[in-house]
Amino acid sequence: MATEKTVKIRFSDDCGGVASENEARLFEPFFTTKPHGVGTGLGLCVAERITEEMGACIRFDNQPGHGITFTLEFPVVGRC
């Protein structure tokens, strides 16, 4: 997407980020670090699939101990 026009949306938090050993599993279905019965572990998996179906991508910049930023990058395909 580097040469085409894109729209980027970033979501950040400062709640400690994700443990580095969990980064590779963030978009894995049913992966969660929450206690049993809290959440389903589907949020990021579903977000990634929807984003990709729209021709976009989702990335993250994780700073363990500080926070994480997710970036959704959508191609500009025309006017609304």
Residue, then its C-alpha position, 0 to 999 in steps of 0.5 A: m500500500a505504500t504507493e497508493k493513497t490510504v487512510k490510517i486510523r490508530f487506536s492506542d492505550d497506555c495500559g501496559g501493552v502485551a507481553s512480547e511472548n503473546e505478540a505472535r498470537l494476537f490475531e489467533p482465534f480464541f486466544t486470550t490472556k483474560p481469565h476463563g469466562v471473560g471474553t472470547g478471544l475473537g475480537l482481534c481475529v474478527a477485526e483482522r478478517i473484516t479489515e482484510e476483506m475490505g482490502a485494508c490491513i491492521r498492524f500493531d506497535n507494542q511496547p510491553g510495559h507501556g502500551i500498544t497502538f493498532t493501525l488500520e490502513f485502508p486504501v482510498v478507492g473513491r469518494c463517498 
